[in-house]
């Protein structure tokens, strides 16, 4: 599995296009560089690709508004700090249909996170 990281949605889109990637899912921090937050980055990438894909939001923001926005768009919410085992279990769950031979050929995870 390939993982592509970027500090913002525009940077992610550019990297994905350059490499011709077909993402299996997207993991995003809420606070990204630029005007597009992690929730909107997942929504925009789904729209750009014309298909639903798993989205994971990882954030220290525990407000009900952020949880509601994520839930309404079928984005899984993880609060920081994320336990590695928790994330591993969820990612394994996402890859299970591919391993079962459902025809899904996506093999790339896209990650959007600010660069400190």
Secondary structure, DSSP 4 states (H G I P E B T S, - for coil): -EEEEESSHHHHHHHHHHHT--EEEEEEESS-SSS--HHHHHHHHHHHHTS--EEEEEES---HHHHHHHHHTTEEEEESSPPHHHHHHHHHHHHHHHHTT-S----EEEEE----
